[in-house]
Amino acid sequence: MEWPEFEKKLFDQLVTLPERTICIIGLGEQQRPYVQFAGIHAFPNNNMTIVCGFEDESPERRFTPEEEAFFVECNFERHDEDPSYWEQEVAWPPSGQALLKVVRGFLARLRDIEGVASPDELTYRSWRAAGYGIGRFREMTYPADHDLTLRRLGLRRIES
């Protein structure tokens, strides 16, 4: 698969992300470096946002000021509690422009900065977090699903 095709697949997956889904995309079995995203209701404190993020620290180097400026332009910011982690929250329902910025940031992190030659080198892990219902179903509990497949990505899935 070529990068433009993966870019479209990643965008399509983010648009149709099932609620409570958490996904990590990374290089090979170790998944380093990685990018990750979580759908609405994936965390107790984040009901109606998609959370997207990645690390910038590696043993070899940190991001340059130009790379940091690019991520800020894509609406990512350093996490308060962990300054090596960059994230953004995208309000639900997301706009296409907001998701395009997420995809641009993810591709820059994996392809341009880390030098991943092809999306074929990437793998993913995904699962659905346990959660509670909304509205009149708020008393219902939904179990976790540790065997979630995100076919739209077109990547090899590794076990969670």
Stockholm file with secondary structure:
# STOCKHOLM 1.0

chainA/1-160         MEWPEFEKKLFDQLVTLPERTICIIGLGEQQRPYVQFAGIHAFPNNNMTIVCGFEDESPERRFTPEEEAFFVECNFERHDEDPSYWEQEVAWPPSGQALLKVVRGFLARLRDIEGVASPDELTYRSWRAAGYGIGRFREMTYPADHDLTLRRLGLRRIES
#=GR chainA/1-160 SS CCHHHHHHHHHHHHHTCCTTEEEEEEETTTTCSEEEEECTTSBTTBSSEEEEEEECCCSSCCCCHHHHHHHHHTTCEECSSCTTEEEEEEESSCCHHHHHHHHHHHHIIIIIITCCCCGGGEEEEEEECCEECCGGGTTCEECCBSCCCCGGGCSEECCC
#=GC SS_cons         CCHHHHHHHHHHHHHTCCTTEEEEEEETTTTCSEEEEECTTSBTTBSSEEEEEEECCCSSCCCCHHHHHHHHHTTCEECSSCTTEEEEEEESSCCHHHHHHHHHHHHIIIIIITCCCCGGGEEEEEEECCEECCGGGTTCEECCBSCCCCGGGCSEECCC
//
